[in-house]
């Protein structure tokens, strides 16, 4: 299945059905009078967060969604049937944004089963029976029904995970997530092996948590270099970040600082999240060199550094203990709690779909 995390769609609620113009016609009943019923209400447009979806690929080729209109009224004061609601299923973590310069968030679906009535259907038109007065005994006017609402919106998916993996390309993130989960990420001896976010579930000491792996960052990613920072939105809601540094890099401190600078340039609160720093690929080094590199990296990061090897499994268990401790207990209602993203200047982060 292809991964798609943004899409633009058009949504329209149903128009209200027209009211009826009708007069009572029964044998032996004189002056029956008007009996035209009202039209039915148009269908609403409802967004619902459902389990089992992790991409917006369904919206690549289907971009127009219109609810049905209400049924017209009829004689004998019969109101028309309302149009069925249009329910649009979305992955958990999807945001609906206005199609304007501000890209303001209109809806944020963060819980399975959450439903939001986004556009309300138009009310049905009045039938001629409702126009009857003491001076107008045989009205022939009726309401055509109120139109529904319509608008273009952007859908943006932010994956919901407990921990996010960051690092330079070839830092060993895919190897690590494959070692601790069943994600099945592609591994290769070249940069940008991972081209789309990957999710995996870690089972550790009777607990489970979700890890998200995103494409590697390079210097200038915030300005569009490499794959850019487009996928950083998928770790905005993580409780902790795991920063992997390749022990074979020429300067591990510089490697750490490059990624850290890009996180700070992106904003979104990523620079303020708890971070676990790990020196990866230690299976290729001796103990003395591992200790020296760990000390160098710790001096730059300002936090304790864990040493591990995703390929051999060395050091993984202590790291998972640390991650589990940092993640902490989950909300009892199943909802992900997070702060709105801000950029480096403290302003609400403006997102562009381009």
C-alpha positions as CSV (number, residue, x, y, z in Angstrom):
1,X,0.0,0.0,0.0
2,X,1.3,3.4,-0.9
3,X,1.8,6.0,1.8
4,X,0.1,9.3,1.4
5,X,-0.1,11.8,4.2
6,X,-1.8,14.8,2.6
7,X,-4.6,15.3,0.2
8,X,-7.0,18.1,-0.9
9,X,-10.7,17.3,-1.2
10,X,-14.0,19.0,-1.8
11,X,-16.9,18.3,0.5
12,X,-20.5,19.3,0.2
13,X,-23.5,18.6,2.4
14,X,-26.9,17.7,0.9
15,X,-29.4,20.4,-0.1
16,X,-32.8,20.4,1.6
17,X,-35.7,18.9,-0.4
18,X,-38.4,21.3,-1.7
19,X,-41.7,21.6,0.0
20,X,-44.9,20.3,-1.8
21,X,-47.9,22.2,-3.2
22,X,-50.9,20.0,-2.7
23,X,-54.6,20.3,-1.8
24,X,-56.7,17.7,0.0
25,X,-59.1,15.9,-2.5
26,X,-61.5,13.5,-0.8
27,X,-65.0,12.4,-1.7
28,X,-67.7,14.2,0.3
29,X,-65.2,16.6,1.9
30,X,-65.6,20.1,0.7
31,X,-62.9,22.7,0.8
32,X,-60.1,20.3,1.7
33,X,-57.5,23.0,1.9
34,X,-53.7,22.8,1.5
35,X,-51.8,19.7,2.7
36,X,-48.4,19.9,1.1
37,X,-45.7,18.6,3.4
38,X,-42.2,20.0,4.0
39,X,-39.1,18.8,2.3
40,X,-36.5,16.6,4.0
41,X,-33.2,17.8,5.4
42,X,-30.1,17.2,3.4
43,X,-27.4,14.8,4.6
44,X,-24.6,15.9,6.8
45,X,-20.9,15.4,6.0
46,X,-19.2,13.6,8.9
47,X,-15.6,12.8,9.4
48,X,-14.8,9.7,11.5
49,X,-11.5,8.3,12.8
50,X,-11.3,4.6,12.3
51,X,-8.8,1.9,13.2
52,X,-6.9,0.0,10.5
53,X,-6.0,3.0,8.3
54,X,-2.6,4.6,8.2
55,X,-2.6,6.5,4.9
56,X,-4.7,8.9,2.8
57,X,-4.2,7.0,-0.4
58,X,-7.9,6.6,-0.9
59,X,-8.2,10.4,-1.5
60,X,-5.6,10.5,-4.3
61,X,-8.1,9.8,-7.1
62,X,-11.4,10.6,-5.4
63,X,-11.5,14.2,-4.3
64,X,-15.2,15.2,-4.5
65,X,-17.6,14.1,-1.7
66,X,-21.2,15.1,-1.8
67,X,-24.0,14.1,0.6
68,X,-27.5,13.3,-0.8
69,X,-30.2,15.9,-0.8
70,X,-33.5,15.6,1.1
71,X,-36.6,14.1,-0.5
72,X,-39.3,16.5,-1.6
73,X,-42.4,16.7,0.6
74,X,-45.7,15.3,-0.6
75,X,-49.5,15.6,-0.1
76,X,-51.3,14.6,3.0
77,X,-48.8,16.7,5.1
78,X,-46.1,14.1,4.5
79,X,-42.6,15.4,5.2
80,X,-39.9,14.2,2.8
81,X,-37.2,11.8,4.0
82,X,-33.9,13.3,5.1
83,X,-30.9,12.6,2.9
84,X,-28.4,10.0,4.3
85,X,-25.4,11.4,6.0
86,X,-22.0,11.0,4.2
87,X,-19.5,9.5,6.6
88,X,-15.9,9.8,5.5
89,X,-13.5,7.4,7.3
90,X,-10.0,8.8,8.1
91,X,-7.0,7.4,9.8
92,X,-6.5,8.3,13.5
93,X,-4.3,11.4,13.7
94,X,-5.8,13.2,10.6
95,X,-6.2,16.9,10.7
96,X,-8.6,18.8,8.5
97,X,-7.2,22.2,7.6
98,X,-8.9,25.2,5.9
99,X,-7.8,25.9,2.3
100,X,-6.6,29.4,3.0
101,X,-3.3,31.2,3.7
102,X,-3.5,30.5,7.4
103,X,-4.0,26.7,7.0
104,X,-5.9,26.8,10.3
105,X,-6.8,23.5,11.8
106,X,-10.6,22.9,11.8
107,X,-10.8,19.4,13.1
108,X,-8.2,17.1,14.7
109,X,-9.1,13.4,15.0
110,X,-7.0,11.8,17.7
111,X,-9.1,8.9,19.0
112,X,-10.6,5.8,17.4
113,X,-14.3,6.3,16.8
114,X,-14.2,10.0,17.1
115,X,-16.9,11.6,14.8
116,X,-17.3,15.2,13.8
117,X,-20.2,16.7,11.9
118,X,-18.2,18.9,9.6
119,X,-20.9,20.3,7.3
120,X,-24.6,20.3,8.1
121,X,-27.2,19.5,5.5
122,X,-29.6,22.2,4.3
123,X,-33.1,22.3,5.9
124,X,-36.1,21.2,3.8
125,X,-38.3,23.8,2.2
126,X,-41.8,24.5,3.6
127,X,-44.8,23.0,2.0
128,X,-47.9,25.1,1.1
129,X,-49.8,23.8,4.2
130,X,-47.4,25.8,6.4
131,X,-48.3,29.0,4.6
132,X,-52.0,28.7,5.4
133,X,-53.4,31.7,7.3
134,X,-56.9,33.1,8.1
135,X,-56.6,35.4,5.1
136,X,-54.8,33.0,2.8
137,X,-56.8,29.8,2.8
138,X,-55.3,28.3,-0.4
139,X,-51.6,29.2,-0.6
140,X,-49.6,28.0,-3.6
141,X,-46.2,29.1,-2.5
142,X,-43.6,26.6,-1.2
143,X,-39.9,26.7,-0.1
144,X,-37.3,25.2,-2.5
145,X,-35.1,23.9,0.3
146,X,-32.0,25.4,1.7
147,X,-28.7,24.7,0.0
148,X,-26.0,22.6,1.8
149,X,-22.6,23.9,2.8
150,X,-19.5,23.3,0.7
151,X,-15.8,23.9,0.9
152,X,-12.3,22.7,-0.1
153,X,-10.2,21.4,2.7
154,X,-6.7,19.8,3.2
155,X,-6.3,16.5,5.0
156,X,-3.0,16.0,6.7
157,X,-2.1,12.8,8.5
158,X,0.2,13.0,11.5
159,X,1.0,9.4,12.7
160,X,0.3,8.8,16.3
161,X,3.3,7.1,18.0
162,X,4.8,6.9,21.5
163,X,8.4,7.3,20.3
164,X,10.0,8.7,17.2
165,X,13.3,7.8,15.6
166,X,15.5,10.6,14.2
167,X,19.0,10.7,12.8
168,X,21.1,11.1,9.7
169,X,20.6,8.8,6.7
170,X,22.2,5.4,7.3
171,X,22.2,5.9,11.1
172,X,20.7,2.5,11.5
173,X,17.1,3.5,12.3
174,X,15.5,0.9,10.0
175,X,17.7,-1.8,11.3
176,X,16.8,-0.8,14.9
177,X,13.0,-0.7,14.3
178,X,13.2,-4.1,12.5
179,X,15.1,-5.5,15.5
180,X,12.5,-4.4,18.1
181,X,9.3,-4.6,16.0
182,X,7.8,-6.4,13.0
183,X,7.8,-3.3,10.9
184,X,9.8,-4.9,8.1
185,X,11.5,-1.6,7.0
186,X,13.7,-1.7,4.0
187,X,17.5,-1.7,4.8
188,X,20.2,-0.8,2.4
189,X,23.8,0.4,2.2
190,X,22.8,3.8,0.8
191,X,21.3,7.0,2.0
192,X,17.5,7.5,2.1
193,X,16.6,3.9,2.2
194,X,13.6,4.9,4.1
195,X,11.4,7.2,1.9
196,X,8.2,7.2,4.0
197,X,7.4,6.9,7.7
198,X,7.2,3.4,9.2
199,X,5.3,2.3,12.3
200,X,6.2,-0.6,14.5
201,X,4.9,-2.0,17.9
202,X,7.4,-2.8,20.5
203,X,6.5,-5.5,23.1
204,X,8.8,-5.2,26.2
205,X,8.3,-6.5,29.7
206,X,4.5,-6.9,29.3
207,X,4.1,-3.4,27.8
208,X,3.5,-2.2,24.3
209,X,4.4,1.1,22.6
210,X,4.5,2.4,19.1
211,X,7.7,3.6,17.4
212,X,7.7,5.8,14.3
213,X,10.7,5.8,11.9
214,X,10.9,8.7,9.5
215,X,13.3,9.4,6.6
216,X,16.8,10.6,7.6
217,X,17.6,14.3,7.9
218,X,20.5,16.0,6.4
219,X,22.0,19.5,6.9
220,X,19.6,22.0,5.3
221,X,16.5,19.8,5.6
222,X,14.5,22.7,6.9
223,X,15.2,24.5,3.7
224,X,14.3,21.4,1.5
225,X,17.6,19.6,1.2
226,X,17.3,15.9,0.8
227,X,13.8,14.8,1.5
228,X,13.4,17.9,3.6
229,X,11.5,18.2,6.8
230,X,8.1,17.2,5.4
231,X,7.8,14.0,7.5
232,X,8.8,15.6,10.8
233,X,5.1,16.3,11.5
234,X,4.7,12.5,12.1
235,X,6.7,12.7,15.3
236,X,5.3,16.0,16.6
237,X,3.0,13.9,18.9
238,X,5.6,11.5,20.1
239,X,6.2,11.4,23.9
240,X,10.0,10.8,23.4
241,X,12.5,11.0,20.6
242,X,15.3,8.4,20.1
243,X,18.2,10.1,18.4
244,X,20.5,7.5,16.7
245,X,24.1,8.4,15.8
246,X,26.2,6.2,13.6
247,X,29.4,5.2,15.5
248,X,31.2,5.1,12.2
249,X,30.7,8.8,11.4
250,X,33.8,10.9,11.1
251,X,32.6,13.2,13.9
252,X,29.7,11.9,16.0
253,X,29.2,15.3,17.8
254,X,28.8,17.0,14.4
255,X,26.3,14.3,13.3
256,X,24.3,14.9,16.4
257,X,24.3,18.7,16.0
258,X,23.2,18.6,12.3
259,X,20.0,16.7,13.2
260,X,19.4,18.8,16.3
261,X,19.7,22.0,14.4
262,X,17.2,20.8,11.9
263,X,14.7,19.9,14.6
264,X,15.1,23.3,16.2
265,X,14.6,25.0,12.8
266,X,11.5,23.0,12.2
267,X,10.0,23.9,15.6
268,X,6.7,22.2,16.3
269,X,7.9,21.6,19.9
270,X,10.3,18.9,18.8
271,X,13.3,20.6,20.4
272,X,11.6,20.5,23.8
273,X,10.7,16.8,23.8
274,X,12.5,14.3,26.0
275,X,15.3,12.8,23.9
276,X,17.3,9.6,24.3
277,X,20.7,9.7,22.5
278,X,22.2,6.4,21.4
279,X,25.4,5.5,19.7
280,X,24.5,2.8,17.1
281,X,26.6,0.2,15.2
282,X,29.0,-0.5,18.1
283,X,29.5,-4.1,16.8
284,X,32.1,-2.7,14.5
285,X,34.2,-1.0,17.3
286,X,36.2,-2.0,20.3
287,X,35.3,-1.1,23.9
288,X,37.9,1.6,24.2
289,X,36.7,3.5,21.1
290,X,33.1,3.0,22.1
291,X,33.8,4.7,25.4
292,X,35.6,7.6,23.8
293,X,32.9,8.2,21.2
294,X,30.2,8.0,23.9
295,X,31.9,10.6,26.0
296,X,32.3,12.9,23.0
297,X,28.7,12.5,22.1
298,X,27.5,13.0,25.7
299,X,29.5,16.3,25.9
300,X,27.7,17.6,22.9
301,X,24.2,16.3,23.7
302,X,24.3,17.1,27.4
303,X,22.4,13.8,28.2
304,X,23.7,10.3,29.0
305,X,24.4,8.2,25.9
306,X,23.5,4.6,25.4
307,X,25.6,2.3,23.2
308,X,23.8,-0.3,21.0
309,X,23.9,-2.3,17.9
310,X,20.6,-2.9,16.0
311,X,22.3,-5.6,13.9
312,X,23.7,-7.7,16.8
313,X,21.1,-6.7,19.4
314,X,23.7,-5.5,21.9
315,X,22.4,-2.8,24.3
316,X,18.9,-2.9,23.0
317,X,17.2,-4.2,26.2
318,X,18.6,-1.3,28.4
319,X,17.5,1.1,25.7
320,X,14.0,-0.2,25.6
321,X,13.9,0.1,29.4
322,X,14.8,3.7,29.1
323,X,12.2,4.4,26.4
324,X,9.5,2.7,28.4
325,X,10.4,4.9,31.4
326,X,10.4,8.1,29.3
327,X,7.0,7.2,27.6
328,X,5.3,6.7,30.9
329,X,1.6,5.7,31.3
330,X,-0.8,6.3,28.5
331,X,-4.0,8.3,28.9
332,X,-6.8,6.1,30.2
333,X,-9.3,7.3,27.6
334,X,-7.0,6.3,24.7
335,X,-6.7,9.9,23.5
336,X,-3.3,11.3,22.5
337,X,-2.5,14.5,24.4
338,X,-0.1,17.0,22.8
339,X,0.6,20.6,22.5
340,X,0.0,22.6,19.3
341,X,3.3,23.0,17.3
342,X,5.2,26.2,17.4
343,X,8.0,27.4,15.3
344,X,11.4,28.7,16.5
345,X,9.9,32.2,17.2
346,X,7.2,30.8,19.5
347,X,4.4,31.3,16.9
348,X,1.9,28.7,15.9
349,X,3.6,26.7,13.2
350,X,2.2,27.3,9.7
351,X,2.0,24.2,7.6
352,X,2.0,24.2,3.8
353,X,0.8,21.2,1.9
354,X,3.4,21.9,-0.9
